[in-house]
Amino acid sequence: MALKFHPVTLPISIVLASLYFFYVTQRKGPNSAKGRDSKDIDVVVHQKAPSCVLRAKTGDILHVHYSGYSKSSGKLFESSREASEPYVFKLGTCNEQGKPECLKGFEKGVAGMCVGEKRKVTLPPKLAFGEVGKEPHVAPNDPVLFHVELIDLDASK
């Protein structure tokens, strides 16, 4: 005996299954592109740390080497590599306007790093220098790219 369905049942089932599939694939989870707010930053780990005992978090003192580039022109606008010592700052605080730790995107990009790790962090204008830019190399509304290496970490208590 064959099953008989109402003629509308099958199309409704297909629509509901499609909606469910769309919902599941668009959910915001911690590992999904939507969950990390893909419009914000792009983080690529170039070199993982040999061992990761501590991860950078708000309140920690970070010792980093970084190079900042304008994404559109490719020109270097700032670097700590010219100095003999790494750049030191407290994650989550802004001490000197215009420095990387004052950029919301930079803070997000280095959070969770391990000592010895190297990352490429790309920031959209709204999380970088915005409509102001940073003369002479970063134009207004220009995305920026940072190459960051975490040299040392002093954990907060």
N, CA, C and O atoms as a GROMACS GRO file, in nm:
protein
  628
    1MET      N    1   0.084  -0.116   0.000
    1MET     CA    2   0.000   0.000   0.000
    1MET      C    3   0.090   0.125   0.000
    1MET      O    4   0.176   0.139   0.087
    2ALA      N    5   0.072   0.211  -0.093
    2ALA     CA    6   0.152   0.332  -0.108
    2ALA      C    7   0.098   0.443  -0.019
    2ALA      O    8  -0.022   0.454   0.005
    3LEU      N    9   0.191   0.525   0.030
    3LEU     CA   10   0.150   0.639   0.111
    3LEU      C   11   0.098   0.750   0.022
    3LEU      O   12   0.153   0.776  -0.085
    4LYS      N   13  -0.008   0.814   0.065
    4LYS     CA   14  -0.063   0.925  -0.012
    4LYS      C   15  -0.049   1.052   0.072
    4LYS      O   16  -0.081   1.054   0.191
    5PHE      N   17   0.000   1.155   0.008
    5PHE     CA   18   0.016   1.284   0.073
    5PHE      C   19  -0.073   1.386   0.007
    5PHE      O   20  -0.108   1.375  -0.111
    6HIS      N   21  -0.109   1.485   0.083
    6HIS     CA   22  -0.184   1.596   0.027
    6HIS      C   23  -0.091   1.668  -0.070
    6HIS      O   24   0.028   1.678  -0.040
    7PRO      N   25  -0.137   1.719  -0.183
    7PRO     CA   26  -0.050   1.781  -0.284
    7PRO      C   27   0.034   1.898  -0.231
    7PRO      O   28   0.137   1.930  -0.290
    8VAL      N   29  -0.007   1.962  -0.125
    8VAL     CA   30   0.066   2.077  -0.073
    8VAL      C   31   0.172   2.035   0.028
    8VAL      O   32   0.264   2.112   0.055
    9THR      N   33   0.163   1.917   0.084
    9THR     CA   34   0.253   1.872   0.190
    9THR      C   35   0.399   1.869   0.145
    9THR      O   36   0.487   1.917   0.218
   10LEU      N   37   0.427   1.814   0.030
   10LEU     CA   38   0.565   1.802  -0.018
   10LEU      C   39   0.630   1.940  -0.040
   10LEU      O   40   0.741   1.961   0.009
   11PRO      N   41   0.566   2.034  -0.110
   11PRO     CA   42   0.629   2.166  -0.126
   11PRO      C   43   0.652   2.237   0.008
   11PRO      O   44   0.754   2.303   0.027
   12ILE      N   45   0.558   2.224   0.101
   12ILE     CA   46   0.575   2.286   0.232
   12ILE      C   47   0.693   2.223   0.305
   12ILE      O   48   0.771   2.293   0.369
   13SER      N   49   0.707   2.093   0.296
   13SER     CA   50   0.820   2.024   0.359
   13SER      C   51   0.952   2.070   0.302
   13SER      O   52   1.049   2.089   0.375
   14ILE      N   53   0.957   2.088   0.172
   14ILE     CA   54   1.080   2.134   0.106
   14ILE      C   55   1.115   2.275   0.153
   14ILE      O   56   1.231   2.304   0.183
   15VAL      N   57   1.016   2.362   0.160
   15VAL     CA   58   1.039   2.500   0.205
   15VAL      C   59   1.088   2.501   0.350
   15VAL      O   60   1.184   2.571   0.382
   16LEU      N   61   1.024   2.424   0.436
   16LEU     CA   62   1.064   2.420   0.577
   16LEU      C   63   1.205   2.363   0.593
   16LEU      O   64   1.284   2.414   0.672
   17ALA      N   65   1.236   2.259   0.517
   17ALA     CA   66   1.371   2.201   0.523
   17ALA      C   67   1.475   2.302   0.475
   17ALA      O   68   1.584   2.311   0.531
   18SER      N   69   1.442   2.377   0.371
   18SER     CA   70   1.534   2.479   0.319
   18SER      C   71   1.556   2.590   0.421
   18SER      O   72   1.669   2.634   0.442
   19LEU      N   73   1.448   2.635   0.485
   19LEU     CA   74   1.461   2.738   0.588
   19LEU      C   75   1.546   2.690   0.705
   19LEU      O   76   1.630   2.764   0.757
   20TYR      N   77   1.525   2.566   0.746
   20TYR     CA   78   1.604   2.509   0.855
   20TYR      C   79   1.752   2.503   0.816
   20TYR      O   80   1.839   2.539   0.895
   21PHE      N   81   1.780   2.456   0.695
   21PHE     CA   82   1.918   2.449   0.646
   21PHE      C   83   1.981   2.588   0.645
   21PHE      O   84   2.095   2.605   0.689
   22PHE      N   85   1.908   2.688   0.596
   22PHE     CA   86   1.959   2.825   0.593
   22PHE      C   87   1.988   2.874   0.735
   22PHE      O   88   2.092   2.934   0.760
   23TYR      N   89   1.897   2.849   0.827
   23TYR     CA   90   1.914   2.891   0.967
   23TYR      C   91   2.038   2.828   1.028
   23TYR      O   92   2.118   2.896   1.093
   24VAL      N   93   2.056   2.698   1.008
   24VAL     CA   94   2.170   2.628   1.067
   24VAL      C   95   2.301   2.679   1.010
   24VAL      O   96   2.398   2.696   1.085
   25THR      N   97   2.308   2.705   0.881
   25THR     CA   98   2.433   2.750   0.820
   25THR      C   99   2.464   2.896   0.850
   25THR      O  100   2.579   2.937   0.837
   26GLN      N  101   2.366   2.974   0.889
   26GLN     CA  102   2.387   3.116   0.918
   26GLN      C  103   2.399   3.147   1.066
   26GLN      O  104   2.417   3.263   1.103
   27ARG      N  105   2.390   3.047   1.151
   27ARG     CA  106   2.396   3.070   1.295
   27ARG      C  107   2.528   3.133   1.335
   27ARG      O  108   2.632   3.108   1.274
   28LYS      N  109   2.520   3.214   1.438
   28LYS     CA  110   2.641   3.277   1.490
   28LYS      C  111   2.698   3.191   1.600
   28LYS      O  112   2.643   3.183   1.710
   29GLY      N  113   2.808   3.127   1.571
   29GLY     CA  114   2.877   3.045   1.669
   29GLY      C  115   3.017   3.099   1.688
   29GLY      O  116   3.060   3.185   1.610
   30PRO      N  117   3.089   3.052   1.789
   30PRO     CA  118   3.222   3.106   1.815
   30PRO      C  119   3.322   3.077   1.704
   30PRO      O  120   3.419   3.151   1.689
   31ASN      N  121   3.301   2.971   1.627
   31ASN     CA  122   3.397   2.936   1.523
   31ASN      C  123   3.349   2.972   1.384
   31ASN      O  124   3.422   2.954   1.287
   32SER      N  125   3.228   3.023   1.372
   32SER     CA  126   3.178   3.058   1.240
   32SER      C  127   3.226   3.197   1.202
   32SER      O  128   3.262   3.277   1.288
   33ALA      N  129   3.225   3.225   1.072
   33ALA     CA  130   3.266   3.356   1.025
   33ALA      C  131   3.175   3.464   1.082
   33ALA      O  132   3.222   3.573   1.116
   34LYS      N  133   3.046   3.436   1.093
   34LYS     CA  134   2.952   3.533   1.149
   34LYS      C  135   2.981   3.554   1.297
   34LYS      O  136   2.969   3.666   1.347
   35GLY      N  137   3.018   3.448   1.368
   35GLY     CA  138   3.040   3.456   1.511
   35GLY      C  139   3.159   3.543   1.546
   35GLY      O  140   3.159   3.607   1.651
   36ARG      N  141   3.260   3.546   1.463
   36ARG     CA  142   3.375   3.630   1.493
   36ARG      C  143   3.362   3.767   1.428
   36ARG      O  144   3.456   3.847   1.429
   37ASP      N  145   3.242   3.793   1.371
   37ASP     CA  146   3.211   3.921   1.308
   37ASP      C  147   3.310   3.947   1.195
   37ASP      O  148   3.399   4.031   1.206
   38SER      N  149   3.291   3.874   1.086
   38SER     CA  150   3.384   3.874   0.974
   38SER      C  151   3.401   4.012   0.911
   38SER      O  152   3.497   4.033   0.836
   39LYS      N  153   3.311   4.106   0.939
   39LYS     CA  154   3.325   4.240   0.885
   39LYS      C  155   3.427   4.319   0.965
   39LYS      O  156   3.469   4.427   0.922
   40ASP      N  157   3.467   4.268   1.078
   40ASP     CA  158   3.559   4.341   1.164
   40ASP      C  159   3.705   4.317   1.126
   40ASP      O  160   3.765   4.399   1.057
   41ILE      N  161   3.759   4.207   1.168
   41ILE     CA  162   3.901   4.184   1.148
   41ILE      C  163   3.925   4.050   1.081
   41ILE      O  164   3.841   3.960   1.083
   42ASP      N  165   4.043   4.039   1.022
   42ASP     CA  166   4.085   3.912   0.964
   42ASP      C  167   4.219   3.879   1.028
   42ASP      O  168   4.315   3.955   1.017
   43VAL      N  169   4.225   3.766   1.096
   43VAL     CA  170   4.347   3.724   1.165
   43VAL      C  171   4.398   3.596   1.101
   43VAL      O  172   4.325   3.497   1.091
   44VAL      N  173   4.524   3.598   1.060
   44VAL     CA  174   4.589   3.480   1.004
   44VAL      C  175   4.710   3.450   1.090
   44VAL      O  176   4.798   3.535   1.107
   45VAL      N  177   4.717   3.329   1.144
   45VAL     CA  178   4.832   3.288   1.225
   45VAL      C  179   4.938   3.235   1.130
   45VAL      O  180   4.919   3.133   1.065
   46HIS      N  181   5.052   3.305   1.123
   46HIS     CA  182   5.161   3.264   1.035
   46HIS      C  183   5.254   3.165   1.103
   46HIS      O  184   5.310   3.076   1.038
   47GLN      N  185   5.270   3.179   1.233
   47GLN     CA  186   5.358   3.088   1.307
   47GLN      C  187   5.296   3.065   1.444
   47GLN      O  188   5.278   3.158   1.522
   48LYS      N  189   5.266   2.939   1.472
   48LYS     CA  190   5.212   2.905   1.604
   48LYS      C  191   5.326   2.896   1.704
   48LYS      O  192   5.441   2.870   1.668
   49ALA      N  193   5.292   2.919   1.828
   49ALA     CA  194   5.391   2.909   1.936
   49ALA      C  195   5.425   2.762   1.960
   49ALA      O  196   5.337   2.677   1.949
   50PRO      N  197   5.552   2.731   1.992
   50PRO     CA  198   5.589   2.592   2.019
   50PRO      C  199   5.507   2.532   2.134
   50PRO      O  200   5.467   2.416   2.128
   51SER      N  201   5.483   2.611   2.236
   51SER     CA  202   5.395   2.569   2.345
   51SER      C  203   5.321   2.693   2.392
   51SER      O  204   5.374   2.804   2.388
   52CYS      N  205   5.200   2.674   2.434
   52CYS     CA  206   5.119   2.789   2.474
   52CYS      C  207   5.068   2.769   2.616
   52CYS      O  208   4.966   2.704   2.638
   53VAL      N  209   5.140   2.826   2.711
   53VAL     CA  210   5.101   2.816   2.851
   53VAL      C  211   5.004   2.930   2.885
   53VAL      O  212   4.905   2.908   2.954
   54LEU      N  213   5.034   3.050   2.836
   54LEU     CA  214   4.950   3.167   2.863
   54LEU      C  215   4.904   3.228   2.732
   54LEU      O  216   4.978   3.233   2.634
   55ARG      N  217   4.780   3.276   2.730
   55ARG     CA  218   4.726   3.350   2.616
   55ARG      C  219   4.703   3.494   2.658
   55ARG      O  220   4.660   3.521   2.771
   56ALA      N  221   4.732   3.586   2.568
   56ALA     CA  222   4.715   3.729   2.598
   56ALA      C  223   4.569   3.761   2.625
   56ALA      O  224   4.480   3.721   2.550
   57LYS      N  225   4.546   3.834   2.734
   57LYS     CA  226   4.410   3.876   2.768
   57LYS      C  227   4.416   4.019   2.821
   57LYS      O  228   4.523   4.071   2.854
   58THR      N  229   4.301   4.081   2.830
   58THR     CA  230   4.292   4.219   2.878
   58THR      C  231   4.358   4.232   3.016
   58THR      O  232   4.332   4.152   3.106
   59GLY      N  233   4.443   4.333   3.028
   59GLY     CA  234   4.514   4.357   3.154
   59GLY      C  235   4.656   4.306   3.153
   59GLY      O  236   4.736   4.346   3.238
   60ASP      N  237   4.691   4.217   3.059
   60ASP     CA  238   4.827   4.165   3.050
   60ASP      C  239   4.919   4.270   2.988
   60ASP      O  240   4.876   4.354   2.908
   61ILE      N  241   5.047   4.265   3.025
   61ILE     CA  242   5.149   4.350   2.964
   61ILE      C  243   5.209   4.270   2.849
   61ILE      O  244   5.264   4.162   2.870
   62LEU      N  245   5.199   4.324   2.727
   62LEU     CA  246   5.249   4.254   2.609
   62LEU      C  247   5.375   4.321   2.557
   62LEU      O  248   5.385   4.443   2.555
   63HIS      N  249   5.470   4.239   2.515
   63HIS     CA  250   5.592   4.284   2.450
   63HIS      C  251   5.582   4.233   2.307
   63HIS      O  252   5.591   4.112   2.283
   64VAL      N  253   5.564   4.324   2.212
   64VAL     CA  254   5.543   4.282   2.073
   64VAL      C  255   5.636   4.356   1.978
   64VAL      O  256   5.683   4.466   2.006
   65HIS      N  257   5.661   4.292   1.866
   65HIS     CA  258   5.718   4.359   1.750
   65HIS      C  259   5.606   4.362   1.649
   65HIS      O  260   5.537   4.263   1.628
   66TYR      N  261   5.589   4.476   1.586
   66TYR     CA  262   5.482   4.489   1.487
   66TYR      C  263   5.528   4.578   1.372
   66TYR      O  264   5.618   4.661   1.388
   67SER      N  265   5.464   4.560   1.258
   67SER     CA  266   5.481   4.648   1.143
   67SER      C  267   5.342   4.675   1.090
   67SER      O  268   5.264   4.583   1.068
   68GLY      N  269   5.310   4.803   1.069
   68GLY     CA  270   5.178   4.842   1.020
   68GLY      C  271   5.187   4.895   0.878
   68GLY      O  272   5.272   4.978   0.847
   69TYR      N  273   5.098   4.846   0.792
   69TYR     CA  274   5.097   4.884   0.651
   69TYR      C  275   4.959   4.935   0.610
   69TYR      O  276   4.857   4.888   0.660
   70SER      N  277   4.958   5.030   0.518
   70SER     CA  278   4.833   5.070   0.454
   70SER      C  279   4.796   4.959   0.357
   70SER      O  280   4.879   4.918   0.276
   71LYS      N  281   4.674   4.910   0.364
   71LYS     CA  282   4.636   4.799   0.278
   71LYS      C  283   4.627   4.842   0.132
   71LYS      O  284   4.661   4.764   0.043
   72SER      N  285   4.581   4.964   0.106
   72SER     CA  286   4.564   5.007  -0.032
   72SER      C  287   4.696   5.042  -0.100
   72SER      O  288   4.716   5.008  -0.216
   73SER      N  289   4.786   5.108  -0.028
   73SER     CA  290   4.913   5.148  -0.090
   73SER      C  291   5.025   5.049  -0.062
   73SER      O  292   5.122   5.042  -0.138
   74GLY      N  293   5.013   4.971   0.046
   74GLY     CA  294   5.117   4.876   0.082
   74GLY      C  295   5.235   4.941   0.152
   74GLY      O  296   5.335   4.875   0.179
   75LYS      N  297   5.224   5.070   0.183
   75LYS     CA  298   5.336   5.141   0.246
   75LYS      C  299   5.337   5.120   0.397
   75LYS      O  300   5.233   5.119   0.463
   76LEU      N  301   5.458   5.103   0.449
   76LEU     CA  302   5.479   5.090   0.593
   76LEU      C  303   5.454   5.226   0.657
   76LEU      O  304   5.512   5.327   0.615
   77PHE      N  305   5.367   5.231   0.760
   77PHE     CA  306   5.343   5.358   0.827
   77PHE      C  307   5.399   5.360   0.969
   77PHE      O  308   5.418   5.467   1.026
   78GLU      N  309   5.426   5.242   1.026
   78GLU     CA  310   5.480   5.238   1.161
   78GLU      C  311   5.537   5.099   1.188
   78GLU      O  312   5.483   4.999   1.142
   79SER      N  313   5.648   5.095   1.264
   79SER     CA  314   5.707   4.966   1.298
   79SER      C  315   5.785   4.977   1.429
   79SER      O  316   5.846   5.079   1.460
   80SER      N  317   5.781   4.869   1.505
   80SER     CA  318   5.860   4.862   1.628
   80SER      C  319   5.992   4.791   1.602
   80SER      O  320   6.080   4.788   1.688
   81ARG      N  321   6.005   4.734   1.485
   81ARG     CA  322   6.123   4.652   1.454
   81ARG      C  323   6.250   4.736   1.440
   81ARG      O  324   6.361   4.683   1.448
   82GLU      N  325   6.234   4.867   1.418
   82GLU     CA  326   6.350   4.954   1.406
   82GLU      C  327   6.415   4.977   1.543
   82GLU      O  328   6.534   5.006   1.551
   83ALA      N  329   6.336   4.964   1.648
   83ALA     CA  330   6.388   4.983   1.785
   83ALA      C  331   6.456   4.854   1.831
   83ALA      O  332   6.426   4.745   1.783
   84SER      N  333   6.549   4.869   1.924
   84SER     CA  334   6.619   4.751   1.973
   84SER      C  335   6.531   4.666   2.064
   84SER      O  336   6.549   4.544   2.074
   85GLU      N  337   6.435   4.730   2.130
   85GLU     CA  338   6.346   4.660   2.223
   85GLU      C  339   6.206   4.648   2.163
   85GLU      O  340   6.166   4.734   2.084
   86PRO      N  341   6.132   4.544   2.199
   86PRO     CA  342   5.994   4.534   2.152
   86PRO      C  343   5.907   4.644   2.213
   86PRO      O  344   5.942   4.703   2.315
   87TYR      N  345   5.795   4.670   2.149
   87TYR     CA  346   5.699   4.768   2.199
   87TYR      C  347   5.621   4.704   2.313
   87TYR      O  348   5.574   4.591   2.301
   88VAL      N  349   5.607   4.776   2.425
   88VAL     CA  350   5.542   4.722   2.545
   88VAL      C  351   5.416   4.804   2.574
   88VAL      O  352   5.420   4.927   2.576
   89PHE      N  353   5.305   4.734   2.598
   89PHE     CA  354   5.180   4.802   2.633
   89PHE      C  355   5.091   4.708   2.712
   89PHE      O  356   5.109   4.586   2.711
   90LYS      N  357   4.994   4.768   2.780
   90LYS     CA  358   4.896   4.690   2.856
   90LYS      C  359   4.773   4.670   2.769
   90LYS      O  360   4.711   4.767   2.724
   91LEU      N  361   4.738   4.546   2.745
   91LEU     CA  362   4.624   4.515   2.658
   91LEU      C  363   4.496   4.566   2.722
   91LEU      O  364   4.463   4.532   2.835
   92GLY      N  365   4.424   4.647   2.647
   92GLY     CA  366   4.298   4.702   2.695
   92GLY      C  367   4.307   4.847   2.739
   92GLY      O  368   4.206   4.907   2.775
   93THR      N  369   4.428   4.905   2.736
   93THR     CA  370   4.442   5.046   2.772
   93THR      C  371   4.510   5.122   2.659
   93THR      O  372   4.590   5.065   2.584
   94CYS      N  373   4.477   5.249   2.648
   94CYS     CA  374   4.534   5.335   2.543
   94CYS      C  375   4.619   5.441   2.610
   94CYS      O  376   4.567   5.530   2.678
   95ASN      N  377   4.750   5.433   2.592
   95ASN     CA  378   4.841   5.529   2.655
   95ASN      C  379   4.878   5.644   2.562
   95ASN      O  380   4.892   5.757   2.607
   96GLU      N  381   4.895   5.615   2.435
   96GLU     CA  382   4.939   5.718   2.342
   96GLU      C  383   4.854   5.709   2.216
   96GLU      O  384   4.864   5.612   2.140
   97GLN      N  385   4.770   5.811   2.193
   97GLN     CA  386   4.682   5.811   2.077
   97GLN      C  387   4.762   5.792   1.949
   97GLN      O  388   4.869   5.850   1.932
   98GLY      N  389   4.710   5.710   1.859
   98GLY     CA  390   4.779   5.684   1.734
   98GLY      C  391   4.864   5.559   1.737
   98GLY      O  392   4.907   5.511   1.632
   99LYS      N  393   4.890   5.505   1.856
   99LYS     CA  394   4.966   5.381   1.867
   99LYS      C  395   4.871   5.263   1.847
   99LYS      O  396   4.750   5.277   1.866
  100PRO      N  397   4.924   5.147   1.810
  100PRO     CA  398   4.837   5.032   1.779
  100PRO      C  399   4.743   4.991   1.891
  100PRO      O  400   4.630   4.952   1.864
  101GLU      N  401   4.787   4.998   2.017
  101GLU     CA  402   4.701   4.951   2.125
  101GLU      C  403   4.575   5.035   2.140
  101GLU      O  404   4.481   4.994   2.207
  102CYS      N  405   4.571   5.152   2.078
  102CYS     CA  406   4.452   5.238   2.082
  102CYS      C  407   4.352   5.202   1.973
  102CYS      O  408   4.240   5.253   1.973
  103LEU      N  409   4.390   5.116   1.883
  103LEU     CA  410   4.299   5.072   1.777
  103LEU      C  411   4.221   4.952   1.827
  103LEU      O  412   4.280   4.852   1.869
  104LYS      N  413   4.088   4.960   1.822
  104LYS     CA  414   4.004   4.850   1.872
  104LYS      C  415   4.034   4.720   1.798
  104LYS      O  416   4.034   4.613   1.859
  105GLY      N  417   4.059   4.728   1.671
  105GLY     CA  418   4.087   4.608   1.593
  105GLY      C  419   4.219   4.544   1.630
  105GLY      O  420   4.230   4.421   1.630
  106PHE      N  421   4.320   4.624   1.661
  106PHE     CA  422   4.450   4.570   1.700
  106PHE      C  423   4.436   4.493   1.830
  106PHE      O  424   4.492   4.384   1.846
  107GLU      N  425   4.361   4.550   1.922
  107GLU     CA  426   4.337   4.484   2.051
  107GLU      C  427   4.271   4.348   2.030
  107GLU      O  428   4.312   4.249   2.091
  108LYS      N  429   4.170   4.344   1.944
  108LYS     CA  430   4.102   4.216   1.915
  108LYS      C  431   4.196   4.119   1.844
  108LYS      O  432   4.190   3.998   1.867
  109GLY      N  433   4.283   4.173   1.759
  109GLY     CA  434   4.372   4.088   1.681
  109GLY      C  435   4.482   4.021   1.761
  109GLY      O  436   4.527   3.913   1.725
  110VAL      N  437   4.525   4.084   1.871
  110VAL     CA  438   4.632   4.025   1.952
  110VAL      C  439   4.579   3.947   2.072
  110VAL      O  440   4.652   3.869   2.132
  111ALA      N  441   4.453   3.968   2.106
  111ALA     CA  442   4.395   3.893   2.218
  111ALA      C  443   4.400   3.743   2.187
  111ALA      O  444   4.364   3.701   2.077
  112GLY      N  445   4.444   3.666   2.281
  112GLY     CA  446   4.454   3.521   2.263
  112GLY      C  447   4.586   3.474   2.206
  112GLY      O  448   4.604   3.353   2.187
  113MET      N  449   4.678   3.566   2.178
  113MET     CA  450   4.809   3.525   2.124
  113MET      C  451   4.893   3.457   2.232
  113MET      O  452   4.876   3.482   2.351
  114CYS      N  453   4.983   3.371   2.186
  114CYS     CA  454   5.079   3.303   2.274
  114CYS      C  455   5.218   3.358   2.246
  114CYS      O  456   5.245   3.408   2.136
  115VAL      N  457   5.306   3.350   2.344
  115VAL     CA  458   5.444   3.396   2.326
  115VAL      C  459   5.508   3.314   2.214
  115VAL      O  460   5.503   3.191   2.214
  116GLY      N  461   5.569   3.384   2.118
  116GLY     CA  462   5.632   3.319   2.004
  116GLY      C  463   5.543   3.312   1.882
  116GLY      O  464   5.588   3.273   1.774
  117GLU      N  465   5.417   3.348   1.896
  117GLU     CA  466   5.322   3.341   1.785
  117GLU      C  467   5.336   3.465   1.697
  117GLU      O  468   5.365   3.575   1.745
  118LYS      N  469   5.315   3.445   1.564
  118LYS     CA  470   5.316   3.555   1.468
  118LYS      C  471   5.182   3.556   1.396
  118LYS      O  472   5.134   3.452   1.351
  119ARG      N  473   5.124   3.675   1.386
  119ARG     CA  474   4.994   3.690   1.320
  119ARG      C  475   4.997   3.804   1.220
  119ARG      O  476   5.072   3.901   1.233
  120LYS      N  477   4.911   3.789   1.120
  120LYS     CA  478   4.881   3.900   1.028
  120LYS      C  479   4.739   3.942   1.062
  120LYS      O  480   4.647   3.861   1.052
  121VAL      N  481   4.721   4.066   1.100
  121VAL     CA  482   4.590   4.118   1.142
  121VAL      C  483   4.549   4.229   1.045
  121VAL      O  484   4.618   4.330   1.033
  122THR      N  485   4.438   4.208   0.976
  122THR     CA  486   4.386   4.308   0.883
  122THR      C  487   4.264   4.375   0.946
  122THR      O  488   4.170   4.308   0.987
  123LEU      N  489   4.268   4.508   0.953
  123LEU     CA  490   4.161   4.584   1.017
  123LEU      C  491   4.085   4.668   0.915
  123LEU      O  492   4.145   4.731   0.829
  124PRO      N  493   3.952   4.668   0.925
  124PRO     CA  494   3.875   4.759   0.841
  124PRO      C  495   3.891   4.902   0.894
  124PRO      O  496   3.934   4.920   1.008
  125PRO      N  497   3.859   5.001   0.814
  125PRO     CA  498   3.876   5.140   0.858
  125PRO      C  499   3.809   5.173   0.990
  125PRO      O  500   3.865   5.246   1.072
  126LYS      N  501   3.689   5.119   1.013
  126LYS     CA  502   3.616   5.154   1.136
  126LYS      C  503   3.688   5.106   1.263
  126LYS      O  504   3.664   5.160   1.371
  127LEU      N  505   3.774   5.005   1.251
  127LEU     CA  506   3.849   4.957   1.367
  127LEU      C  507   3.996   4.996   1.361
  127LEU      O  508   4.077   4.952   1.442
  128ALA      N  509   4.029   5.081   1.262
  128ALA     CA  510   4.166   5.130   1.249
  128ALA      C  511   4.166   5.282   1.270
  128ALA      O  512   4.138   5.330   1.380
  129PHE      N  513   4.196   5.357   1.164
  129PHE     CA  514   4.205   5.502   1.177
  129PHE      C  515   4.082   5.575   1.124
  129PHE      O  516   4.076   5.698   1.129
  130GLY      N  517   3.984   5.501   1.073
  130GLY     CA  518   3.855   5.556   1.033
  130GLY      C  519   3.862   5.664   0.927
  130GLY      O  520   3.942   5.657   0.834
  131GLU      N  521   3.776   5.765   0.943
  131GLU     CA  522   3.765   5.873   0.845
  131GLU      C  523   3.881   5.971   0.853
  131GLU      O  524   3.898   6.055   0.764
  132VAL      N  525   3.960   5.962   0.959
  132VAL     CA  526   4.072   6.055   0.978
  132VAL      C  527   4.196   6.007   0.904
  132VAL      O  528   4.266   6.088   0.842
  133GLY      N  529   4.224   5.877   0.909
  133GLY     CA  530   4.346   5.824   0.849
  133GLY      C  531   4.465   5.854   0.938
  133GLY      O  532   4.450   5.902   1.051
  134LYS      N  533   4.584   5.826   0.888
  134LYS     CA  534   4.707   5.858   0.961
  134LYS      C  535   4.809   5.902   0.857
  134LYS      O  536   4.866   5.821   0.783
  135GLU      N  537   4.830   6.031   0.853
  135GLU     CA  538   4.920   6.088   0.753
  135GLU      C  539   5.063   6.042   0.777
  135GLU      O  540   5.100   6.023   0.893
  136PRO      N  541   5.143   6.024   0.678
  136PRO     CA  542   5.116   6.047   0.537
  136PRO      C  543   5.074   5.921   0.461
  136PRO      O  544   5.036   5.931   0.344
  137HIS      N  545   5.079   5.804   0.524
  137HIS     CA  546   5.062   5.681   0.446
  137HIS      C  547   4.924   5.617   0.453
  137HIS      O  548   4.888   5.542   0.362
  138VAL      N  549   4.847   5.643   0.556
  138VAL     CA  550   4.715   5.581   0.568
  138VAL      C  551   4.609   5.685   0.537
  138VAL      O  552   4.588   5.780   0.613
  139ALA      N  553   4.543   5.666   0.424
  139ALA     CA  554   4.438   5.759   0.380
  139ALA      C  555   4.312   5.739   0.464
  139ALA      O  556   4.295   5.634   0.527
  140PRO      N  557   4.224   5.838   0.465
  140PRO     CA  558   4.096   5.820   0.534
  140PRO      C  559   4.021   5.699   0.479
  140PRO      O  560   4.024   5.673   0.359
  141ASN      N  561   3.955   5.626   0.567
  141ASN     CA  562   3.878   5.506   0.531
  141ASN      C  563   3.962   5.399   0.462
  141ASN      O  564   3.912   5.327   0.375
  142ASP      N  565   4.087   5.389   0.500
  142ASP     CA  566   4.178   5.290   0.443
  142ASP      C  567   4.196   5.175   0.542
  142ASP      O  568   4.228   5.200   0.659
  143PRO      N  569   4.177   5.050   0.498
  143PRO     CA  570   4.206   4.938   0.588
  143PRO      C  571   4.357   4.929   0.611
  143PRO      O  572   4.437   4.971   0.527
  144VAL      N  573   4.395   4.875   0.725
  144VAL     CA  574   4.537   4.858   0.756
  144VAL      C  575   4.568   4.713   0.790
  144VAL      O  576   4.480   4.635   0.826
  145LEU      N  577   4.695   4.681   0.778
  145LEU     CA  578   4.742   4.544   0.802
  145LEU      C  579   4.860   4.550   0.898
  145LEU      O  580   4.950   4.632   0.881
  146PHE      N  581   4.858   4.465   0.998
  146PHE     CA  582   4.968   4.457   1.094
  146PHE      C  583   5.028   4.317   1.092
  146PHE      O  584   4.955   4.218   1.091
  147HIS      N  585   5.160   4.310   1.093
  147HIS     CA  586   5.231   4.185   1.119
  147HIS      C  587   5.277   4.196   1.264
  147HIS      O  588   5.353   4.286   1.300
  148VAL      N  589   5.230   4.104   1.348
  148VAL     CA  590   5.254   4.112   1.492
  148VAL      C  591   5.322   3.985   1.541
  148VAL      O  592   5.284   3.874   1.504
  149GLU      N  593   5.424   4.002   1.624
  149GLU     CA  594   5.491   3.889   1.689
  149GLU      C  595   5.491   3.916   1.839
  149GLU      O  596   5.540   4.019   1.885
  150LEU      N  597   5.435   3.822   1.916
  150LEU     CA  598   5.434   3.836   2.062
  150LEU      C  599   5.566   3.781   2.116
  150LEU      O  600   5.592   3.661   2.110
  151ILE      N  601   5.648   3.871   2.170
  151ILE     CA  602   5.780   3.835   2.221
  151ILE      C  603   5.773   3.785   2.364
  151ILE      O  604   5.835   3.685   2.399
  152ASP      N  605   5.696   3.856   2.448
  152ASP     CA  606   5.685   3.820   2.589
  152ASP      C  607   5.550   3.865   2.642
  152ASP      O  608   5.484   3.950   2.583
  153LEU      N  609   5.512   3.808   2.755
  153LEU     CA  610   5.382   3.837   2.815
  153LEU      C  611   5.396   3.837   2.966
  153LEU      O  612   5.447   3.741   3.025
  154ASP      N  613   5.351   3.944   3.029
  154ASP     CA  614   5.345   3.951   3.175
  154ASP      C  615   5.199   3.944   3.212
  154ASP      O  616   5.124   4.040   3.192
  155ALA      N  617   5.157   3.830   3.267
  155ALA     CA  618   5.016   3.808   3.297
  155ALA      C  619   4.970   3.898   3.411
  155ALA      O  620   5.044   3.922   3.506
  156SER      N  621   4.846   3.946   3.398
  156SER     CA  622   4.787   4.025   3.507
  156SER      C  623   4.745   3.931   3.618
  156SER      O  624   4.719   3.813   3.596
  157LYS      N  625   4.739   3.983   3.737
  157LYS     CA  626   4.704   3.900   3.853
  157LYS      C  627   4.557   3.880   3.863
  157LYS      O  628   4.510   3.813   3.955
   0.00000   0.00000   0.00000
